Amino acid sequence: MKVCALVGASEFNEEHFRERDEAGFFDYVIAVDGGLTALEALGRKPDVAMGDFDSLGYVPRGMRVVRYPVEKDKSDMELALDRVRRLHYDEAYIYGALGGRLDHTLANLQLGAKFSERGVYVRMIGAHELLSFITGPDVLELPAAETGTVSVFSLSDEATGVFERGLRYGLDDAVLTNRTSLGLSNEMKGEGALIGVESGTLVVCMPFES
């Protein structure tokens, strides 16, 4: 499995990134526009910096750079994910995509769904939460945890065959839509859990303890 890390300009979970980066978990690291600032603070040079660099405020030097015009039809994050898929990376860990501007967060959630549906296993890491995107047919395994809130939402008009096992509230062969709060605030109960979907795309939100 080839794993890529993308670092955007919003909330950066430095500890989560550094722990995995120092262990050699990431095969490729992309700085997405202003995300370069967070990487430079760690002394971590990315494999490539991408974007129009309006957030960063200057065009980087001394590294590989892919520059785009400010006026374009895709966000810098979407262009970076296009590169991830083009280079055939299996997993994308995205930092700096949550928090900050709500419109950017919503756009990034839509991108998580889009690229999950195109075969990339997408995870987004926030300050306190981890979001995993799964597209059916697929099953996500959660490690055992005594406590923790897990929420599951459909990012498709309809997600079918949804099940949740090992959580306080079970779900079996359910249909979730993107117009319901069903799936909000389930609870870990000290054992591993499974979340699955037959068709459609889900986002699974959980704290890091999960």
Secondary structure, DSSP 8 states (H G I E B T S, - for coil): --EEEEE-SS---HHHHHHHHHTT--SEEEEETTHHHHHHHHT---SEEEE--TTTSS---SS-EEE--SS-SS-HHHHHHHHHHHTT-SEEEEES-SSS-HHHHHHHHHHHHHHHTTT-EEEEE-SSEEEEEEESSEEEEE---SS-EEEEEE-SSEEEEEEEESBSS-EEEEEEETT--TT-SEEB-SS-EEEEESBSEEEEEEETT-
